[in-house]
């Protein structure tokens, strides 16, 4: 991209990518039972190009989570943050003095998940690198949402506590902070596991989820009889869950299995107990679990994910997803 205007290159590549990902240029409409569909009006996406009068190095390490300049790097366009009838995609390219730029994206999550977004971004990269010769994406996009539609007749065959009736939680103020867990920190956490768990097959994600869930529960000082929950977002792509989705499918393929326990038990018992709860929750996800979720949406009218800010904790592993090629 040397010697070229990054905003112009990205805008042209985006236009080509949208020929294949045309639903992103439409608007969502809501039908019966809160069912969403895309009206392909071709109203387009929002694209902003801006200039900053500072050098890119001036930002330092502040562009990570909790970035204090987020409002400047991604302008909040009035009317763009809704779900129905709003733009589904907003991209902002900020050029800096003496070279360099930032790329910010705001996406309606009902359209795609992290792997689908990376697939879309890789398509933009391909068209920006080969503007004259690239005709089609290396991975043709597939938006056949019927592949994950409810069965006929629908049947809820698995427990889905993530959609239990939402409880009215107290209003809370949240802040955005980043914490780094390196090898030393992970080893220190592992030292809190019983000896028979030291060589566990648990992933670092599962270990951190269990540790933070337990520490968070203790810090909140809730009544011992209260129920607290943790949800792990599970991606259904690949062969692990036997959904047999074709390569290129970019719709949402995720679910939120729940681990739950009383505050007293979770706080009192060792870390290994919390770890087993997290592993068990993730292990219950299968093709049948995904199909059961789809059926639940139809039977219960697309219920909201229930979340009490004090008692519920949700965690997602985006390692490997948010680093796209190019």
C-alpha positions in Angstrom: 0.0 0.0 0.0 3.1 2.2 0.0 2.6 5.4 -2.0 -1.2 4.9 -2.1 -3.9 6.5 -0.1 -5.0 3.7 2.4 -8.6 5.0 2.6 -9.0 4.9 -1.2 -7.5 1.5 -1.5 -9.7 0.1 1.3 -12.9 1.8 0.0 -12.4 0.3 -3.5 -11.6 -3.2 -2.0 -14.7 -2.9 0.3 -16.9 -2.1 -2.7 -15.7 -5.2 -4.5 -16.1 -7.4 -1.4 -19.7 -6.2 -0.9 -20.6 -7.6 -4.4 -20.1 -11.1 -2.8 -21.2 -10.1 0.8 -24.2 -8.1 -0.4 -26.4 -8.7 2.6 -24.1 -6.4 4.6 -25.3 -3.6 2.4 -29.0 -4.2 3.4 -31.0 -3.5 6.5 -32.5 -5.8 9.1 -36.3 -6.1 9.5 -38.2 -7.8 12.3 -40.9 -10.3 11.6 -43.3 -12.4 13.7 -41.8 -13.9 16.9 -38.9 -11.4 16.8 -37.4 -13.2 13.8 -34.9 -11.1 11.9 -34.3 -11.1 8.2 -32.2 -8.9 5.8 -33.9 -6.6 3.4 -31.4 -6.3 0.6 -32.2 -2.7 -0.1 -28.5 -2.0 -1.2 -28.6 1.1 1.0 -24.9 0.5 1.6 -22.5 0.5 4.5 -21.0 3.5 6.2 -17.4 4.4 5.3 -15.5 7.2 7.0 -12.1 8.5 6.2 -10.4 11.0 8.5 -7.1 12.7 9.2 -5.2 13.0 12.5 -2.7 15.8 13.1 -0.5 13.5 15.2 2.0 10.8 14.4 0.8 7.2 14.8 3.5 6.6 17.4 1.8 9.1 19.6 -0.9 6.5 20.4 1.7 4.2 21.9 0.1 1.1 23.4 -3.3 2.7 23.9 -5.0 1.1 21.0 -5.6 -2.1 22.9 -8.8 -2.8 24.8 -9.8 0.2 26.9 -8.4 2.6 24.2 -9.1 6.1 25.4 -9.3 7.4 21.8 -11.9 5.0 20.6 -14.5 7.7 19.9 -11.9 9.4 17.6 -10.7 6.2 15.9 -14.3 5.0 15.4 -16.8 7.8 15.1 -20.3 7.0 16.5 -22.6 8.0 13.7 -26.0 9.0 14.8 -28.5 6.1 14.1 -25.8 3.5 13.4 -25.9 1.7 16.7 -29.3 0.1 16.5 -30.3 -3.4 15.2 -33.4 -3.0 13.0 -33.3 -0.6 10.1 -29.7 0.6 10.8 -26.5 0.2 8.7 -25.0 -3.2 9.3 -21.4 -2.2 8.8 -19.3 0.9 9.6 -15.6 1.2 8.7 -13.4 4.1 9.5 -9.9 4.7 8.2 -7.8 7.3 10.1 -4.7 8.6 8.4 -1.9 9.9 10.6 0.8 12.5 10.0 4.0 11.1 8.6 2.3 7.9 7.5 0.4 5.1 9.1 -3.3 4.6 9.5 -5.8 2.8 11.7 -8.7 0.6 10.5 -11.8 0.4 12.8 -14.9 -1.6 12.1 -18.3 -1.6 13.7 -20.4 -4.7 12.8 -24.0 -5.8 13.6 -23.3 -9.1 15.4 -26.6 -10.6 14.1 -24.9 -10.9 10.7 -21.8 -12.8 11.5 -19.4 -13.9 14.2 -15.6 -13.6 14.7 -14.6 -16.3 12.1 -17.1 -14.9 9.6 -15.8 -11.4 10.1 -12.2 -12.5 9.6 -13.3 -14.2 6.4 -14.9 -11.0 5.2 -11.8 -8.9 6.2 -9.5 -11.3 4.3 -11.6 -10.8 1.2 -11.1 -7.0 1.5 -7.3 -7.7 1.9 -7.3 -9.8 -1.2 -9.0 -7.2 -3.3 -6.7 -4.4 -1.9 -3.6 -6.4 -2.8 -4.7 -7.4 -6.3 -7.1 -4.7 -7.4 -6.6 -5.4 -11.1 -6.4 -9.2 -11.2 -8.5 -10.5 -8.4 -12.0 -11.4 -9.6 -13.5 -13.6 -6.9 -12.6 -14.3 -3.2 -10.3 -17.3 -2.5 -13.0 -18.5 -0.1 -16.4 -17.9 -1.8 -18.9 -16.7 0.9 -21.9 -18.8 1.7 -24.9 -17.3 3.5 -27.3 -20.3 3.5 -28.9 -19.6 6.9 -31.3 -22.5 6.4 -28.4 -24.8 7.3 -29.0 -23.9 10.9 -32.7 -23.4 10.8 -35.1 -25.1 13.3 -36.2 -28.6 12.6 -39.7 -29.6 11.7 -41.2 -30.1 14.2 -38.9 -28.2 16.6 -37.9 -29.9 19.8 -35.9 -28.7 22.7 -33.7 -31.7 23.7 -31.0 -30.1 25.8 -30.9 -27.8 28.8 -30.3 -24.1 27.8 -30.0 -22.2 31.1 -28.5 -19.3 29.1 -32.1 -18.5 28.0 -33.7 -19.0 31.4 -36.0 -16.1 32.2 -33.9 -13.1 32.8 -33.8 -11.7 36.4 -33.8 -8.0 37.1 -30.3 -7.2 38.2 -29.1 -4.0 39.9 -27.6 -1.4 37.6 -23.9 -1.5 37.5 -21.1 0.6 36.2 -18.5 -1.2 34.1 -15.0 -0.3 33.1 -12.7 -1.6 30.4 -9.3 -2.9 31.5 -6.7 -5.2 30.0 -4.7 -7.9 32.0 -1.9 -9.9 30.6 -1.5 -13.6 31.6 1.9 -14.9 30.5 3.6 -18.2 31.2 4.5 -17.1 34.8 1.0 -16.1 35.6 -0.5 -19.3 34.1 2.0 -21.4 36.1 1.0 -19.6 39.3 -2.6 -20.3 38.6 -1.8 -24.0 38.0 -0.1 -24.2 41.3 -3.6 -23.7 42.9 -4.9 -26.8 41.3 -4.8 -30.2 43.2 -2.0 -32.5 42.1 -4.4 -34.7 40.1 -5.3 -31.6 38.1 -1.8 -30.4 37.4 -1.5 -32.5 34.2 -5.1 -31.7 33.2 -6.1 -31.6 29.5 -7.9 -28.3 30.2 -7.0 -25.5 27.9 -5.5 -22.2 29.1 -8.9 -20.6 28.2 -10.8 -23.0 30.5 -8.2 -22.5 33.3 -8.5 -18.7 33.1 -12.2 -18.8 32.8 -12.5 -20.9 35.9 -10.0 -18.8 37.9 -11.6 -15.5 37.0 -15.1 -16.8 37.6 -14.2 -18.0 41.1 -12.2 -14.9 42.0 -15.0 -12.6 40.7 -17.6 -14.5 42.7 -15.5 -14.2 45.9 -14.9 -10.5 45.3 -18.7 -9.7 44.9 -19.5 -11.0 48.4 -22.9 -12.4 47.4 -25.1 -14.4 49.7 -23.8 -18.1 49.8 -27.1 -19.4 48.5 -27.2 -17.2 45.4 -26.7 -18.9 42.0 -23.9 -17.5 39.8 -23.2 -18.6 36.2 -20.5 -18.4 33.6 -21.1 -18.7 29.9 -18.4 -19.8 27.4 -18.9 -18.9 23.8 -18.4 -22.0 21.7 -17.7 -21.9 18.0 -19.5 -24.6 16.0 -17.3 -24.6 12.9 -15.0 -27.5 11.9 -15.6 -31.2 12.5 -15.8 -31.2 16.2 -19.6 -30.6 16.5 -20.6 -32.4 13.2 -22.6 -29.5 11.8 -21.1 -30.2 8.4 -21.2 -26.5 7.4 -19.6 -25.8 4.0 -16.3 -23.8 3.9 -17.2 -20.1 3.4 -20.3 -20.1 5.6 -20.1 -16.7 7.4 -23.3 -16.6 9.5 -23.2 -16.9 13.3 -22.2 -20.4 14.4 -21.9 -20.0 18.2 -23.7 -20.9 21.4 -23.4 -20.0 25.1 -23.3 -23.1 27.3 -23.7 -22.3 31.0 -21.9 -23.5 34.1 -23.8 -22.6 37.3 -23.2 -23.1 41.1 -24.1 -21.6 44.4 -21.8 -18.8 45.6 -20.9 -20.7 48.8 -19.8 -23.8 47.0 -17.9 -22.0 44.2 -16.1 -19.8 46.7 -15.2 -22.5 49.2 -14.1 -25.3 47.0 -10.7 -25.5 45.2 -10.0 -24.1 41.8 -10.1 -27.6 40.4 -13.9 -27.7 41.1 -14.6 -24.6 39.2 -12.4 -25.9 36.3 -14.4 -29.1 36.1 -17.7 -27.1 36.0 -16.4 -25.0 33.0 -15.1 -28.1 31.2 -18.4 -29.9 31.7 -20.4 -27.0 30.4 -18.3 -26.8 27.2 -18.4 -30.6 26.7 -22.2 -30.7 26.5 -22.1 -28.8 23.2 -22.7 -31.1 20.2 -24.6 -31.0 16.9 -27.8 -31.9 18.9 -27.1 -28.9 21.2 -26.9 -26.5 18.3 -30.1 -27.9 16.8 -31.9 -27.7 20.1 -30.9 -24.0 20.4 -32.4 -23.3 17.0 -35.6 -25.1 17.9 -35.8 -23.2 21.2 -35.7 -19.9 19.3 -38.8 -20.9 17.3 -40.7 -22.4 20.3 -40.0 -19.6 22.7 -40.1 -16.7 20.3 -36.4 -15.8 20.1 -35.8 -15.1 23.8 -33.1 -12.8 24.9 -29.9 -14.2 26.4 -30.5 -13.8 30.2 -27.8 -11.8 32.0 -27.6 -10.5 35.5 -24.6 -8.2 35.7 -23.8 -9.2 39.2 -24.3 -12.9 39.0 -23.4 -13.8 35.4 -20.1 -13.8 33.7 -19.6 -14.4 29.9 -16.2 -15.0 28.3 -15.1 -15.5 24.7 -11.9 -16.8 23.2 -11.0 -14.8 20.1 -7.4 -16.0 19.9 -6.6 -16.8 16.2 -9.8 -15.1 14.9 -9.0 -11.4 15.1 -5.7 -11.6 13.3 -6.4 -11.6 9.6 -4.0 -12.3 6.7 -2.2 -9.6 4.9 
